[in-house]
């Protein structure tokens, strides 16, 4: 099972973000965190962030807390990459009108059927509390 350091490093690399950028985003959003602390989490020198920090990091990096802490089992690196790309697509829908979101949900349902996957019937995900990091 992957640990926080591995997942945080992967998400930061995939997003093209530095620890300083993430620290600045979180601090601006009201969660004071330093670049050094992000670096310590990324290298495994710190391994027990608070739930508030985990939630903020996950939101900023557009991943779930479960994925970040390694609880969500993934079959391969390709699945991890797919999850990160899906999170980025979700973030890009931010600000769309209800009508546009309905069209997007329809397109996603069509794609899921084409892939032989069941339609997603759960509630729409909540908006992140921390703004998504800028590329």
CNS distance restraints for C-alpha pairs under 8 A (distance, minus, plus):
assign (resid   1 and name CA) (resid  70 and name CA) 5.97 0.50 0.50
assign (resid   1 and name CA) (resid  71 and name CA) 7.38 0.50 0.50
assign (resid   1 and name CA) (resid  73 and name CA) 7.32 0.50 0.50
assign (resid   2 and name CA) (resid   6 and name CA) 6.17 0.50 0.50
assign (resid   2 and name CA) (resid   7 and name CA) 6.65 0.50 0.50
assign (resid   2 and name CA) (resid  69 and name CA) 7.46 0.50 0.50
assign (resid   2 and name CA) (resid  70 and name CA) 4.83 0.50 0.50
assign (resid   2 and name CA) (resid  71 and name CA) 7.98 0.50 0.50
assign (resid   3 and name CA) (resid   7 and name CA) 6.27 0.50 0.50
assign (resid   3 and name CA) (resid  68 and name CA) 7.71 0.50 0.50
assign (resid   3 and name CA) (resid  69 and name CA) 5.77 0.50 0.50
assign (resid   3 and name CA) (resid  70 and name CA) 5.30 0.50 0.50
assign (resid   4 and name CA) (resid   8 and name CA) 5.79 0.50 0.50
assign (resid   4 and name CA) (resid  41 and name CA) 7.22 0.50 0.50
assign (resid   4 and name CA) (resid  42 and name CA) 7.40 0.50 0.50
assign (resid   4 and name CA) (resid  44 and name CA) 7.53 0.50 0.50
assign (resid   4 and name CA) (resid  47 and name CA) 7.04 0.50 0.50
assign (resid   4 and name CA) (resid  68 and name CA) 5.77 0.50 0.50
assign (resid   4 and name CA) (resid  69 and name CA) 4.73 0.50 0.50
assign (resid   4 and name CA) (resid  70 and name CA) 6.49 0.50 0.50
assign (resid   5 and name CA) (resid   9 and name CA) 6.01 0.50 0.50
assign (resid   5 and name CA) (resid  41 and name CA) 5.62 0.50 0.50
assign (resid   5 and name CA) (resid  42 and name CA) 4.37 0.50 0.50
assign (resid   5 and name CA) (resid  43 and name CA) 5.57 0.50 0.50
assign (resid   5 and name CA) (resid  44 and name CA) 5.05 0.50 0.50
assign (resid   5 and name CA) (resid  47 and name CA) 7.50 0.50 0.50
assign (resid   6 and name CA) (resid  10 and name CA) 6.15 0.50 0.50
assign (resid   6 and name CA) (resid  42 and name CA) 6.97 0.50 0.50
assign (resid   6 and name CA) (resid  43 and name CA) 7.90 0.50 0.50
assign (resid   7 and name CA) (resid  11 and name CA) 6.09 0.50 0.50
assign (resid   7 and name CA) (resid  67 and name CA) 7.52 0.50 0.50
assign (resid   7 and name CA) (resid  68 and name CA) 5.44 0.50 0.50
assign (resid   7 and name CA) (resid  69 and name CA) 7.14 0.50 0.50
assign (resid   7 and name CA) (resid  70 and name CA) 7.06 0.50 0.50
assign (resid   8 and name CA) (resid  12 and name CA) 6.06 0.50 0.50
assign (resid   8 and name CA) (resid  41 and name CA) 7.60 0.50 0.50
assign (resid   8 and name CA) (resid  42 and name CA) 5.70 0.50 0.50
assign (resid   8 and name CA) (resid  68 and name CA) 6.46 0.50 0.50
assign (resid   9 and name CA) (resid  13 and name CA) 6.13 0.50 0.50
assign (resid   9 and name CA) (resid  42 and name CA) 5.42 0.50 0.50
assign (resid   9 and name CA) (resid  43 and name CA) 7.84 0.50 0.50
assign (resid  10 and name CA) (resid  14 and name CA) 6.04 0.50 0.50
assign (resid  11 and name CA) (resid  15 and name CA) 6.02 0.50 0.50
assign (resid  11 and name CA) (resid  61 and name CA) 6.47 0.50 0.50
assign (resid  11 and name CA) (resid  84 and name CA) 7.52 0.50 0.50
assign (resid  12 and name CA) (resid  16 and name CA) 5.89 0.50 0.50
assign (resid  12 and name CA) (resid  17 and name CA) 5.12 0.50 0.50
assign (resid  12 and name CA) (resid  18 and name CA) 6.63 0.50 0.50
assign (resid  12 and name CA) (resid  19 and name CA) 7.74 0.50 0.50
assign (resid  12 and name CA) (resid  61 and name CA) 7.22 0.50 0.50
assign (resid  13 and name CA) (resid  17 and name CA) 6.40 0.50 0.50
assign (resid  14 and name CA) (resid  84 and name CA) 7.71 0.50 0.50
assign (resid  15 and name CA) (resid  61 and name CA) 7.24 0.50 0.50
assign (resid  15 and name CA) (resid 135 and name CA) 6.72 0.50 0.50
assign (resid  16 and name CA) (resid 135 and name CA) 6.55 0.50 0.50
assign (resid  17 and name CA) (resid  21 and name CA) 6.23 0.50 0.50
assign (resid  17 and name CA) (resid  22 and name CA) 6.94 0.50 0.50
assign (resid  17 and name CA) (resid 133 and name CA) 7.86 0.50 0.50
assign (resid  17 and name CA) (resid 135 and name CA) 7.02 0.50 0.50
assign (resid  18 and name CA) (resid  22 and name CA) 6.47 0.50 0.50
assign (resid  19 and name CA) (resid  23 and name CA) 6.01 0.50 0.50
assign (resid  19 and name CA) (resid  35 and name CA) 5.20 0.50 0.50
assign (resid  19 and name CA) (resid  36 and name CA) 7.69 0.50 0.50
assign (resid  19 and name CA) (resid  38 and name CA) 5.43 0.50 0.50
assign (resid  19 and name CA) (resid  39 and name CA) 6.03 0.50 0.50
assign (resid  20 and name CA) (resid  24 and name CA) 6.09 0.50 0.50
assign (resid  20 and name CA) (resid  34 and name CA) 7.34 0.50 0.50
assign (resid  20 and name CA) (resid  35 and name CA) 4.55 0.50 0.50
assign (resid  20 and name CA) (resid  38 and name CA) 7.75 0.50 0.50
assign (resid  21 and name CA) (resid  25 and name CA) 6.25 0.50 0.50
assign (resid  21 and name CA) (resid  35 and name CA) 7.88 0.50 0.50
assign (resid  21 and name CA) (resid 133 and name CA) 7.89 0.50 0.50
assign (resid  22 and name CA) (resid  26 and name CA) 6.17 0.50 0.50
assign (resid  22 and name CA) (resid  35 and name CA) 7.66 0.50 0.50
assign (resid  22 and name CA) (resid  38 and name CA) 7.78 0.50 0.50
assign (resid  22 and name CA) (resid  57 and name CA) 7.74 0.50 0.50
assign (resid  22 and name CA) (resid  60 and name CA) 7.26 0.50 0.50
assign (resid  22 and name CA) (resid 133 and name CA) 6.96 0.50 0.50
assign (resid  23 and name CA) (resid  27 and name CA) 5.98 0.50 0.50
assign (resid  23 and name CA) (resid  32 and name CA) 7.59 0.50 0.50
assign (resid  23 and name CA) (resid  33 and name CA) 5.40 0.50 0.50
assign (resid  23 and name CA) (resid  34 and name CA) 5.36 0.50 0.50
assign (resid  23 and name CA) (resid  35 and name CA) 5.32 0.50 0.50
assign (resid  23 and name CA) (resid  38 and name CA) 6.84 0.50 0.50
assign (resid  24 and name CA) (resid  28 and name CA) 5.98 0.50 0.50
assign (resid  24 and name CA) (resid  33 and name CA) 7.77 0.50 0.50
assign (resid  24 and name CA) (resid  34 and name CA) 7.76 0.50 0.50
assign (resid  24 and name CA) (resid  35 and name CA) 7.92 0.50 0.50
assign (resid  25 and name CA) (resid  29 and name CA) 6.23 0.50 0.50
assign (resid  25 and name CA) (resid  60 and name CA) 7.59 0.50 0.50
assign (resid  25 and name CA) (resid 130 and name CA) 7.91 0.50 0.50
assign (resid  25 and name CA) (resid 131 and name CA) 7.46 0.50 0.50
assign (resid  25 and name CA) (resid 133 and name CA) 6.77 0.50 0.50
assign (resid  26 and name CA) (resid  30 and name CA) 6.39 0.50 0.50
assign (resid  26 and name CA) (resid  31 and name CA) 5.12 0.50 0.50
assign (resid  26 and name CA) (resid  32 and name CA) 6.42 0.50 0.50
assign (resid  26 and name CA) (resid  33 and name CA) 6.66 0.50 0.50
assign (resid  26 and name CA) (resid  56 and name CA) 6.74 0.50 0.50
assign (resid  26 and name CA) (resid  57 and name CA) 7.62 0.50 0.50
assign (resid  26 and name CA) (resid  60 and name CA) 7.56 0.50 0.50
assign (resid  26 and name CA) (resid 130 and name CA) 6.94 0.50 0.50
assign (resid  27 and name CA) (resid  31 and name CA) 4.76 0.50 0.50
assign (resid  27 and name CA) (resid  32 and name CA) 4.25 0.50 0.50
assign (resid  27 and name CA) (resid  33 and name CA) 5.87 0.50 0.50
assign (resid  28 and name CA) (resid  32 and name CA) 7.76 0.50 0.50
assign (resid  29 and name CA) (resid 130 and name CA) 5.95 0.50 0.50
assign (resid  29 and name CA) (resid 131 and name CA) 7.36 0.50 0.50
assign (resid  31 and name CA) (resid  53 and name CA) 7.30 0.50 0.50
assign (resid  31 and name CA) (resid  56 and name CA) 7.56 0.50 0.50
assign (resid  33 and name CA) (resid  37 and name CA) 6.65 0.50 0.50
assign (resid  33 and name CA) (resid  38 and name CA) 7.47 0.50 0.50
assign (resid  34 and name CA) (resid  38 and name CA) 6.47 0.50 0.50
assign (resid  35 and name CA) (resid  39 and name CA) 6.15 0.50 0.50
assign (resid  36 and name CA) (resid  40 and name CA) 6.14 0.50 0.50
assign (resid  37 and name CA) (resid  41 and name CA) 6.20 0.50 0.50
assign (resid  37 and name CA) (resid  46 and name CA) 7.62 0.50 0.50
assign (resid  38 and name CA) (resid  42 and name CA) 6.06 0.50 0.50
assign (resid  39 and name CA) (resid  43 and name CA) 6.16 0.50 0.50
assign (resid  40 and name CA) (resid  44 and name CA) 5.92 0.50 0.50
assign (resid  40 and name CA) (resid  45 and name CA) 4.83 0.50 0.50
assign (resid  40 and name CA) (resid  46 and name CA) 5.19 0.50 0.50
assign (resid  41 and name CA) (resid  45 and name CA) 6.12 0.50 0.50
assign (resid  41 and name CA) (resid  46 and name CA) 4.86 0.50 0.50
assign (resid  41 and name CA) (resid  47 and name CA) 6.02 0.50 0.50
assign (resid  41 and name CA) (resid  49 and name CA) 7.85 0.50 0.50
assign (resid  49 and name CA) (resid  53 and name CA) 6.01 0.50 0.50
assign (resid  49 and name CA) (resid  54 and name CA) 6.35 0.50 0.50
assign (resid  50 and name CA) (resid  54 and name CA) 6.24 0.50 0.50
assign (resid  51 and name CA) (resid  55 and name CA) 6.02 0.50 0.50
assign (resid  52 and name CA) (resid  56 and name CA) 6.16 0.50 0.50
assign (resid  53 and name CA) (resid  57 and name CA) 6.01 0.50 0.50
assign (resid  54 and name CA) (resid  58 and name CA) 6.01 0.50 0.50
assign (resid  54 and name CA) (resid  65 and name CA) 6.31 0.50 0.50
assign (resid  54 and name CA) (resid  68 and name CA) 7.85 0.50 0.50
assign (resid  55 and name CA) (resid  59 and name CA) 6.06 0.50 0.50
assign (resid  55 and name CA) (resid  64 and name CA) 8.00 0.50 0.50
assign (resid  55 and name CA) (resid  65 and name CA) 6.02 0.50 0.50
assign (resid  56 and name CA) (resid  60 and name CA) 6.03 0.50 0.50
assign (resid  56 and name CA) (resid 129 and name CA) 7.32 0.50 0.50
assign (resid  56 and name CA) (resid 130 and name CA) 5.97 0.50 0.50
assign (resid  57 and name CA) (resid  61 and name CA) 6.00 0.50 0.50
assign (resid  58 and name CA) (resid  62 and name CA) 5.76 0.50 0.50
assign (resid  58 and name CA) (resid  63 and name CA) 4.96 0.50 0.50
assign (resid  58 and name CA) (resid  64 and name CA) 5.50 0.50 0.50
assign (resid  58 and name CA) (resid  65 and name CA) 5.44 0.50 0.50
assign (resid  58 and name CA) (resid  68 and name CA) 6.62 0.50 0.50
assign (resid  59 and name CA) (resid  63 and name CA) 6.30 0.50 0.50
assign (resid  59 and name CA) (resid  64 and name CA) 7.25 0.50 0.50
assign (resid  59 and name CA) (resid 128 and name CA) 5.55 0.50 0.50
assign (resid  59 and name CA) (resid 129 and name CA) 6.93 0.50 0.50
assign (resid  59 and name CA) (resid 130 and name CA) 5.80 0.50 0.50
assign (resid  59 and name CA) (resid 131 and name CA) 7.32 0.50 0.50
assign (resid  59 and name CA) (resid 132 and name CA) 6.63 0.50 0.50
assign (resid  60 and name CA) (resid 128 and name CA) 7.98 0.50 0.50
assign (resid  60 and name CA) (resid 130 and name CA) 5.85 0.50 0.50
assign (resid  60 and name CA) (resid 131 and name CA) 6.06 0.50 0.50
assign (resid  60 and name CA) (resid 132 and name CA) 4.56 0.50 0.50
assign (resid  60 and name CA) (resid 133 and name CA) 5.38 0.50 0.50
assign (resid  61 and name CA) (resid 132 and name CA) 6.58 0.50 0.50
assign (resid  61 and name CA) (resid 133 and name CA) 6.54 0.50 0.50
assign (resid  62 and name CA) (resid  84 and name CA) 7.30 0.50 0.50
assign (resid  62 and name CA) (resid  87 and name CA) 5.42 0.50 0.50
assign (resid  62 and name CA) (resid  88 and name CA) 6.63 0.50 0.50
assign (resid  62 and name CA) (resid  91 and name CA) 7.24 0.50 0.50
assign (resid  62 and name CA) (resid 132 and name CA) 6.68 0.50 0.50
assign (resid  63 and name CA) (resid  67 and name CA) 6.61 0.50 0.50
assign (resid  63 and name CA) (resid  68 and name CA) 6.86 0.50 0.50
assign (resid  63 and name CA) (resid  83 and name CA) 7.77 0.50 0.50
assign (resid  63 and name CA) (resid  84 and name CA) 6.70 0.50 0.50
assign (resid  63 and name CA) (resid  87 and name CA) 6.28 0.50 0.50
assign (resid  64 and name CA) (resid  68 and name CA) 6.24 0.50 0.50
assign (resid  65 and name CA) (resid  69 and name CA) 6.22 0.50 0.50
assign (resid  66 and name CA) (resid  70 and name CA) 6.20 0.50 0.50
assign (resid  66 and name CA) (resid  71 and name CA) 5.13 0.50 0.50
assign (resid  66 and name CA) (resid  72 and name CA) 5.54 0.50 0.50
assign (resid  67 and name CA) (resid  71 and name CA) 5.95 0.50 0.50
assign (resid  67 and name CA) (resid  72 and name CA) 5.08 0.50 0.50
assign (resid  67 and name CA) (resid  73 and name CA) 7.89 0.50 0.50
assign (resid  74 and name CA) (resid  79 and name CA) 6.26 0.50 0.50
assign (resid  74 and name CA) (resid  80 and name CA) 6.70 0.50 0.50
assign (resid  75 and name CA) (resid  79 and name CA) 6.39 0.50 0.50
assign (resid  76 and name CA) (resid  80 and name CA) 6.65 0.50 0.50
assign (resid  77 and name CA) (resid  81 and name CA) 6.17 0.50 0.50
assign (resid  78 and name CA) (resid  82 and name CA) 6.15 0.50 0.50
assign (resid  79 and name CA) (resid  83 and name CA) 6.14 0.50 0.50
assign (resid  80 and name CA) (resid  84 and name CA) 6.34 0.50 0.50
assign (resid  81 and name CA) (resid  85 and name CA) 6.18 0.50 0.50
assign (resid  82 and name CA) (resid  86 and name CA) 6.04 0.50 0.50
assign (resid  83 and name CA) (resid  87 and name CA) 6.21 0.50 0.50
assign (resid  84 and name CA) (resid  88 and name CA) 6.31 0.50 0.50
assign (resid  85 and name CA) (resid  89 and name CA) 6.32 0.50 0.50
assign (resid  86 and name CA) (resid  90 and name CA) 6.28 0.50 0.50
assign (resid  87 and name CA) (resid  91 and name CA) 6.21 0.50 0.50
assign (resid  88 and name CA) (resid  92 and name CA) 6.20 0.50 0.50
assign (resid  89 and name CA) (resid  93 and name CA) 6.64 0.50 0.50
assign (resid  90 and name CA) (resid  94 and name CA) 7.24 0.50 0.50
assign (resid  91 and name CA) (resid 132 and name CA) 7.32 0.50 0.50
assign (resid  93 and name CA) (resid 101 and name CA) 7.30 0.50 0.50
assign (resid  96 and name CA) (resid 100 and name CA) 5.92 0.50 0.50
assign (resid  96 and name CA) (resid 101 and name CA) 6.21 0.50 0.50
assign (resid  97 and name CA) (resid 101 and name CA) 6.17 0.50 0.50
assign (resid  98 and name CA) (resid 102 and name CA) 6.16 0.50 0.50
assign (resid  99 and name CA) (resid 103 and name CA) 6.40 0.50 0.50
assign (resid 100 and name CA) (resid 104 and name CA) 6.18 0.50 0.50
assign (resid 101 and name CA) (resid 105 and name CA) 6.11 0.50 0.50
assign (resid 102 and name CA) (resid 106 and name CA) 6.27 0.50 0.50
assign (resid 103 and name CA) (resid 107 and name CA) 6.33 0.50 0.50
assign (resid 104 and name CA) (resid 108 and name CA) 6.19 0.50 0.50
assign (resid 105 and name CA) (resid 109 and name CA) 6.11 0.50 0.50
assign (resid 106 and name CA) (resid 110 and name CA) 6.21 0.50 0.50
assign (resid 107 and name CA) (resid 111 and name CA) 6.20 0.50 0.50
assign (resid 108 and name CA) (resid 112 and name CA) 6.10 0.50 0.50
assign (resid 109 and name CA) (resid 113 and name CA) 6.21 0.50 0.50
assign (resid 109 and name CA) (resid 119 and name CA) 5.71 0.50 0.50
assign (resid 109 and name CA) (resid 120 and name CA) 7.31 0.50 0.50
assign (resid 110 and name CA) (resid 114 and name CA) 6.17 0.50 0.50
assign (resid 111 and name CA) (resid 115 and name CA) 6.22 0.50 0.50
assign (resid 112 and name CA) (resid 116 and name CA) 6.16 0.50 0.50
assign (resid 112 and name CA) (resid 117 and name CA) 4.89 0.50 0.50
assign (resid 112 and name CA) (resid 118 and name CA) 6.52 0.50 0.50
assign (resid 112 and name CA) (resid 119 and name CA) 6.40 0.50 0.50
assign (resid 113 and name CA) (resid 117 and name CA) 5.50 0.50 0.50
assign (resid 113 and name CA) (resid 118 and name CA) 6.63 0.50 0.50
assign (resid 113 and name CA) (resid 119 and name CA) 7.05 0.50 0.50
assign (resid 128 and name CA) (resid 132 and name CA) 7.80 0.50 0.50
